[in-house]
Amino acid sequence: MARNLYVTATEELSGKSAVVLGVMQMILRELNKVAIFRPIINDPLSGDRDHDIDLVLTHFRLDVPYEETYAYTLTEARELINSGQQAFLHENILNKYKQLEAKYDFVLCEGTDFKGKDGAFEYNINADIAANLGAPVLVVSSGREKTPEEVASSTQLNIDTLEEKGVDLVACVINRAPVGFTEEMISQLQSKVHCRQSIHFYSIPENETLGKPTVNDVKRWLNGQVLYGHSGLSTVVDNYVIAAMQICNFLQYIKAGSLIITPGDRSDIILASLSSRLSSLYPDISGIVLTGGLQLGESEHRLIEGWTGVPVPVISVEGNTYQTIQLLNKLYGRIEVEDSQRIATALGGFARFVNVPELRQRVVTRRSSKVTPKMFEYSLVEKAVRNRQRIVLPEGAGQRILRAADILLRRGVAEIILLGREEDIRTRASTFGLNIKGAEIINPGESIHLDDFVATYTELRRHKGMLEDTARDRMSDPTYFATMMVYKGLADGMVSGSATTTAQTIRPAFEFIKTKAGSSLVSSVFLMCLKDSILVFGDCAVNTNPDARGLAEIAISSAETARIFGIEPRVAMLSYSTGTSGKGEDVDKVVEATTIARQLIAERGLDLPIAGPLQYDAAIDPEVAATKMPGSDVAGHATVFIFPDLNTGNNTYKAVQRAANAVAIGPILQGLRKPVNDLSRGCTVPDIVNTVAITAIQAQAQRGV
């Protein structure tokens, strides 16, 4: 196997960039230093970067200088070939590639986009380049608007051509496959298509949200100005309606996802279109384009400006209506760098319909011993997807929660339950252009489970004098309701805290979920994602000053958490003293905690290296460890760091986070019978996605799956 892969399409609009995203994610799951390389890019507009290179570099945060990621533009390549300098072209492409190969573990190469006038030229040049680079090829064959028979015929032709070039074929992805193109048809394709090599076939069905443009795509394409409704720019455009009729006739033509195109002086059409978006009897339009560079009158502008939350984007463009529709007919959906929804959809589709482990085995030659933050985040999602859990989010109407839910559903990370009034949640999601159709929405105050929850809570807290009226008030609170869902097994885990305090989030869990067998306290860890490794820090968020027994339990719980997330635990009990070098009450507590932890490890039959007391430098640096604690299987190689108190732990994790530019994932609660996790009130959407994935993985572990 090689240290590279060449992804080439067979025609225009095959969805190759979506496949490239999926392949890059797959490779980064195994390897640390990966580069993207496009031998030939489209002719860029002045100052523009290549779309696919920019997308991959930005989304995966690859540390590859842009100027090293391509060799020629399509026009330059054609001129060299037409002037008889094809050998010079291939030599320079190979030299540029070798510079990347020398610095990176793997180079993912991407072929041309077939935007030129001669598709045959591009197909042949891609095959020649792949052969010269010695790169195995993944073919992206388009199934768009084709019958299964046509797919088989075109695939056979493409494979024949590539084999004639001496290319090593590893897989063929039938992307944008037609409706009804099933696994059975893939099996038939495997038997019908003749190939001298062992090649695997995969099929990814057509997804309209990837192929159709968004309102933001329209705005960019037409160089338009957004007048109102900025929050709805991510809405997908399904069709165009040119509005020239009177309102009574025009309204009959709008459909779901319609983009209304009308001159800017047609205030009647504009106001009717906006009104239709608020009517439950009309389908939701996607936006309005005002042509001719005409501005609304002052009174219409005041009317719309005073409209709380303009329901759709309104865009002004300079061209007339005919010119505008001519331009729009050439527009196609494209995955933009900032379009997290489309990126999530593309990655989710690739993970769902491609046998990733099988493909990875065929194209990745070796596993890096280093783990980057991005690699770790991918592993979280990958583990969560394997066995989807039901995760409840009590802050269901929050914008960040809704955006995270959209991504989680697109990528299939978990089954999502949102708490709140369904009308409010769906209205807010629609306003932001989010798709949460796959989420279950429950209003606690109107739920069929409310009476049962009240009775259960009253009984569980009867020893505290709980009254039914008080219990009903508590169970009407989304956090309490969500926690009871977890307790009752109606959800596998809960994530909250984007708008509430830590105490509000975890108090219900302390009251009736309680600690699991073998644990007497709930603690927390942060997963510290450094540049090339993942460390576990505990406890940095919950226990202020645990005693020796508490520290021992935190150590064992943290080691178990590390294992759940694929981190081999080597536990360092931290202190200001290493071994017997120092004395004092604080050191004695760590000595006692280490002794208790070893006893518990022996009693439970665990295989868990632990050492203490250790100073941080002796725990993490092999050279320091060789001096301060020689011969230790933990010192210098620790992965789990247990701090003596909250003051030390909290300050240390924040210092490491800032000084080392680390990603801190957490806090992750541990010791509970069922998983509940807290968000920071300043959390980002990726933070929420990661925390939901973590909670799902914890639920899998507790269910033994």
N, C-alpha and C positions, 0 to 999 in steps of 0.2 A: 504493500500500500504506500501511497505517496503522502507528502506533507502539504498537499494542496488539493483543491477541487475547482473545477471550472463549471459554472452554471450558465447554460446557454439556452435561449428560447428558439423556437422555430418560426415565429412570426410576430407581428405587432400585436400589442394589447393582450399578451398571454398571461399577464399577472406575475411576471418574473420577479419584480421587486418584492412582492409578498413572499415568494418562495425563498428569495435571498435572505430576507429577515429571519425566516424560520430556520434556515440552514446555519446562519451565523449564530443564532441562539443555541442551537444544538452543539456547535463546535465550542462555543465559549463555556458550555457546561463542563467540558473536559479539559480544555487547554487554556493557558493563561494569556500568552501573547499571540494575538491573532490580528492579521492585517486584511484589509480589503483592497483589491486591485482590479481596475478595469483597463485592459490594454488599450481599448478605443472607446472614447466617450462621444456623446452628441456634441455638435458645435454649440458652445454656450453663448448665451446673450452676454453683452458687455457686463463684466463684473460678476456674472452668475457662476456658481459652482455646480458641478454635475449633481443632478437630483439624487440618484441612488447612492453615490458615494457620501454625499452630505447626510442623507438619511441614516445610513449605517454608522458612520463616524459619530454622529450626534447621539443617536438613540443608545448605542452600546458604549458610548464614551471611550472610543478607541483612541489610544495615544499614537496616532499615525499622522504625520504631516500630510496635508491635502495634496501638495505638489508631488508627493511620492506615490500617489494612489492611481495614477493613470500615465499612459505614454503618449498617445496621439488623439487628436480629434478625428471624427469620421472624414472630414474633408481632407485633412493632412494625410491620412492613410490612403485614401483613394488617389490623391495626387502622386504619392510615392509609387503605388502599384501601377498607375497609368504611365509613369515615366520609367518603368522597368526597374525600380528600386525595391522590389518586394523583399529581397534578401536583407537589404539594409533595414527595412521596416521590422522584420522578425528579429533581427539581431538586437536592435535597440529595445524592442519590447522585452526580449529575454534578459537583457542587461538590467533593465529597470525592475523586472520581476526578481532577479537574483539579489538585488540590493535589499529588497524586502525579505526574501527568504533567509538571508543571513542574519536578520535581526528579529525574526518572529518565528514562533513555533509552527504556525500554520498560515497559509495565505489563501483566502477565498477569492477566486477570480470570477468576475461577472462579464458576460459577453455584451454585445451591442443590443440596442433597443428596437432595431428594424424600423427606424424613423426615416431612413434614407429612401431614395427612389428605387433602389435595386435590392430586393430582399434576398435574391440568390447570392449576390455579392457578399452581403453580410453573413449569410449562413456559412458560406465557404471560408470566409476569413476567420470566423470564430472557430471552425473545425481545425483550420491550419494552425492557429495560435495555440489551441489546446494541445495539439499534437507536439508542437515545438517546445511547449513548456513541460511536456511529460505529465500533464494534469489529467486525472480521471474526470469524466464528464457526467454531470447530471443534466438531463434534457428536460426542459419545460415545454411540453406540447399543449397547445391550446385546444380545449374542447368546446369553446364558445360557439354557439349556434351550429353545432355539428351533431350528426347522428352518431351512435356508437360505431356503425360501420365506417363512417367517414373518419372518425377518430383512429380506428385501427389502421385504415389505409394510409393516412398521413403519418402516423407513428412509424409504420413499417418503412416508408420512404425516407424519413429522417434518420432512422437507425441504419439503413443501408448506406446512406451517404456518409455518416460518421464512421462506420466500420471500414469503408473504402479509404478513409483518411488515416486509418490505423489508430484511431482513438480508443482509449480504454473506457468503456461505458459501465457505470455503476448503478444508475437508476434513471427512470423516466417518470416524471410527474405529469399526469394529465390534469392540468389546472383549468379552472373555470369549466369543470365537467358539466354536461347537460343534465337536466332533470331526469332521474331514473337511472343514471349511470351508477350501478351498484357494485358491490364487491364481487358478485358473480360475474359481472361484465369484465372486471379487472382480471379475474381468473381466466376468462375466455380470451382476453387480450394477450395474456401471458402465453397462452397456448397457440394463438393465431399468429402472433408476430414472431418471425424467425430471426434469431440473433445468435451469432457464434459464441457470444460471451454470456456469462451469468449476469442478467440484468433484472432488477426488481422494479415493479410497476406500482405506482400509488396514484390515487385519484382524489383531488380536492374539488368539491362541488362549487358551482358558481355562487358567489355571495354578492348580492346587489349593492351592499354598503361599501364594498371595495371598488366595484366597477363604475358606480354612479358618482357624479360630483357632489360635493357639499356646497352650501351657499357661500362658504368661504372660498372654495375653488372658483366659483363664478365671479366673486369679487376680485380675486387675483387675476383671473383670465381677462376680465373686461377692464381692469385697472379702475375699478369703481370706488366710490366713497360711501362708507356706511353712514347713513343718516340716523337710523334708529335700530334697536334690537340687536346690539352686539352679542348678547349671550346666546343667540340662536344660530350663529354662523356655522356650527358643526352639523346642522340639520341636512339630511340627504335630499337631493333634488331628484324627483322621480320622473317629471315631465314638465314641458313648457306650455304655457297658455298665453297667447298674444291677445291682450284685452283691448278691443276696439268697439265692441258692442255696448248697448245700454246695459245697465246693471241687471235688470230682470232677465236678460238673455245671457249675459256673461257668466252669471253665477251657476248656470246649468253646466258649464264646461269644466269647472274646477274639480280636481281629484285629489286624493291624498298625495302629498309631496309635490303639488304643482308649484312651479315658479311663475309668478305673474309678471308679464312684461308689458309695460304700458308707458305712453308718454308721460313726462313729469307734470304736465298740466292737467291730467285727468284726475282731479281730486275726488270725483265720485267713485271711480274705480278703486282708487287707493283706499278710501275710507270703507268701501264695501268689502274689500279684500281683508283689511284688518278686522272688520266686524265678523267676517265669516270664520276667522280663526278662533273667535271667542264663542261661537255658536256650536252647541253639541249636535246640531242637525246638519252641519256641513263638515266635509273632511278637512283635515289640517293641511293648509298650504305650507310650503317651505320658506317662501320669501317673496319679495316684490322688487323688481328692477325698473327704475324710472329712467327712461331714455331721453336723449336730446339735451342733456345737461340742464334741464329745466328744474327750477326750484319751486317748492310748494309756496303757496301764498302765506302771508303772515298769520291769518286766522286759522288755516289748516295746520300750520306749524305749531301754533299755540295749543290747538286741540290735541294734537298727538303728543306734544311735549308734556302735557298735563295728564296723559294717560299712564297710569301706574303700570310699569312693566309692559312696554310695547311687545306684543306677542310674537312678532316675526321680524326678521331683518328687512330693512328697506335700504336699497342701494341705488345710488345715482351714477349714471354713466354718460359719457359725452356723445357717443354715436346715436344715430337715429334708430328707430325700431327695427327696420330691415337689416341694417348693418349689425345690430346687436344679435339678432337671431341667427344670422349667418355665422358669426363668430361662435355662438354657443353650440351650434351644430358640430363644431370641431373639438369641443371640450370633452374630456374624458376624466373619470375619477382617478386620482393619484394620491398615494400615501405621502402626506407631508410630514416634515420633521416634528411639528408641534401637534400633529393629529393623534393623540394618545388612543382615541377610540378605534381608529382604523388600524393602528399598529397592533393593538390588543386583539382585534378581530383577525388580522393576518396571522399572528403568532398562535392564537387559539385554534384556527383552522388547520394550520400546519401540524400542530401537536396532536390534534384529534384524528386527522385522516392519513397521516404519514406514520409508519412504524419507525419512530425516531431511534430507539435502541438498535434496531436492525441496520438502519442507514448509517448511524454513528459508527457502528462496528466496521462498516465497509470503507469509511472515508477518514476516520481519525486514527492516526498511527500510534499515538502514545498519550498518556495522561500526565499532565503537569502535577508536580507535588504542591504547587502553589494554588491558592484559592483567592480570587479577587472578590470584592463586594458584589460585582455584577454576576459573577459565576454563582455566588452563594444565593443571591436573590432568585436566579433562575432555578436553582436546585429546590428552593422552597416551593415555588410554583409547581414544579414538576412533581414533587412528592404529594402536594395537596391534590393535584389533578388525578393521581392514580386511584384514589378512593374518595370521592367527593363527600364532604360532610355538610351538615346543615348548620349554618352560622347565622345567629340573630344579631342585628344591629339596631339597638333601641332608638338611636338618634336618626330615625329614618328620613326626616325631611331636610337634614343638613346638606348643604351644597357639596362639601367634600365627600360626605358619605355617599351621596348619590353618584358622584363622579367615580368614586372607587367601586361602587356596586356595578356600574356600567362595565368597567374594565374586568372586574371579577367574573361577571356573567359571560362576557365575550370570550374570556380565556378559560372558562370552565373550571375555575379554581375551587368553587364551593357553591352549594345551593344557598341562596341569600334570602333571609327573612328581614323585612323592614317594618319597624313599628311606627304607627302614626295614622292620621286620617288619610285614607287611600286617595281621596280627591286631591288633598293638598300635595301629597307626595308625587302623584302622577302629573299634576299641573306643574310643579317645580321641575320635575325631570324633563317634561316637554319644553318648558321655557329654556332650559339649558341645552336642549338638543340631545338628551341622553336616552338610551334605550334600556329600560329596566323591566321589560315585559316578562322576563324569566323569574323575577323576584316575587316572593309571596309577601303580601302586605296585610298586617293585622293591626287593628285599632284596639288597644288593650281595654278601653272602656266599653267596647261593644262586642268583645270576643265571647264566643261560646264557652271558653275555658275560664272566664273570670270567676264565676261562682266556685268552681272547683279549686282554683288557685287561692281564693280567699279562705275557703275551709281548710285547705292544706296548711297555709301560712298560720292561720289561727291556732291550729293544733301544734305545729312545730314550735311556736313561740308562746304556747300557753303558760310554760313555766316562768315566762317573763311578764305574765299578766296581760297578754295580748287580747284585745276585744275585736269582735267581728267588724265593727265600723272602722276602727283604725286599720285593720287588715285590708279592708276594701280600699281605703285611701292609698295604702302602700302598694297594693297590686294594680292600682290604676296608674301608678308611676311606671313609665316605660322600662327603667332600669330594673326595678323589682320584678316586673312582669317578665322581662327577658330572662332574668336569672332563674325564675321559676320554670320557664320553658326548658331551660337546661336541666334543672333539677328533675323535671318530669319526663325528660327524654324526648320532648318535642323539638328540641334543638340540641346539636352536639357541642356547641360552644357559643360564647358571647364576646363581642368586642364593643367597647363603649369608651367614652371619655373625651371625645373631640370638643364637647361643650360642657362637660361636667368635671368635677374634681375627682381625684383618685379615690378619696374617701367615699364619695357618692357611687362610684363605679363598683368598688369591691366590698362595700359594707353588706349588701344583700348576700353575696357569696359567703362571707364570714358567718352570717346568721343561719343559713340553712343548707348550703352546699357542703360546707365544712371541709376539714382536711382528710386526705386519703389515709388508708392504713399505713402505719409506720412513720407518719409525719405528725408532729404536734404543732407545727406552725406553717404559715404561708410565707413564702419568700419570693424573691425575684432575681432575675438575671438580665443583663444586657449582652447581646451578641455583638461584639466589637469587630467590625469588618475592616481590617487594616489593608494595606496595599496588596499583600500576598498571603494573608493568613486570617483565620477567624478565631478569636479568643472569647471566652465566656467570663464575665465579671458578675460576681454576686456577693452580698446582696446590696444593691445600690439604690433601692427605692422604698422598701417596706419596713424592715426591722431596724430600729434606731440603735440599740445596743444589746445584741443577743448575748446570752451567756454561753458557756462552753458547749453545753448540750445543743443549744440552738445553732451555734456555728457548725457543729458536726453534722446536724441535719441539713443545714443549708449546703454544706459541701457535697453530701450525697445526692440531694435533690438536683443540685447544679450539674453534677456529673451525669445524672440520668437525663437531664435536659440536653446536655451536650450530645449524648449518644443519639437521642431522638433526631437531632438535626445533622447527624453524620460527622460529628467532631469527636475524635478519639480522646476521651478525658484523661488528663494527667493533672491531678489536683494539687495546687499550691496554697497552703494556709499562710496568709501573709501577716507580717509583723514588721516592726522596726528592727528586729534582730533575726539573724540567720543561725539556726542550730542553737548552740549554747553560748553564743557570743555576747548576749545581753541578758539583763535581768529586769524584773519589774512585774507589776500586777498584770499589765496588758500582755506581756510576753507569756506569763504563766497561763493566762486564759487560752491563748492559742495553742500552747503545749498540751493543755488538758483537752482542748477541742480535737486536736489531732489524734490523741490517744483514744478518745471516745469514738471518733469516726472510724478508726482502724478496727475497734471492737465491733461496731455495727456492720462494717464491711465483712468481717469474718463470720458474724452470726448469720448474715444474709447470703453468704456464699458468693459474694461479688468479686469480680476481677477489676480492681480499681487502684492504680498507683496513686499514693498520696504522700505528701511530705510537708513538714512544718516544724517550727516556724521558719518562714523564708522571707527575705526582703525581695522587693519586686525585681531588682536587677538580677539577683541570684536565681529567681524563678524563670526569667525569660532569656537571659544571656548565657550561652554555653561557656564562654570564657570566664565570666564572673563565677559561674557555678562550679567550674573546675577548681577554683581557689577556695570558695566559701563552703561548698558542700560536695566534695568529689565523690564519685561513685553513685550518686543518686540517679534514679531513673525518672525523676520529676524535675529536679533543679536544672535550669537551662533549657528545658523542653516543655514547660507547663503550658496547658491549654485552658485550664479552669482556674481562675484566681478568686479566692475567697477573702474578702476584706473583713477586718475585725469589727467594724462598726459602720453605720450608715454615713457618718461624716466623712470617713476615709474613702469609702466606696463611691459615694456620689461625686465627690470632688475629683477623684482619680479618673472615673470614666469620662467626665466632662473635659478634664485636662487632656487625656489621650485623644478624645474626639476632636478637640480643636488643634492640638499641637501636631498630631499625626494625620490630620485630615481624614479621620476614620468615619465610617458609617456606623452609628450606634442604633441597633434594632432592639426595641424594648420600651419599657420593662416587660418581660415575660413572667407572668405569675406561675409559680410552681408549688406543689404541695396540696392543691385542691383536688377533690374527688372528680371534678369535671372542669374543663378549661374555661376560664374567664380572663380576659386580658384588657388592660387599660391603655388608652391612647393619651398622648399629650394634647392639651388644648391648642397647641401650636402645630399639630401634626399636619403633614402634607398628604396628598392623595396617595403617593407611593407608600408612605408610612402605613396608611390604612390597609392598602392591598397586602403589604408584607405581614402586618399583624393578623389579618384574616387568614392568610396562608399558614402562619405559625400556629394559630388556634386550631385550624383544621388538622394540622399534623399532630398536635398534642391530642386531639380527639381520636385520631387514628391509632396513636400509641396506646391510649387508655382502653380502646376497644379491641386492641390486639390485631389490628389490620395493617 
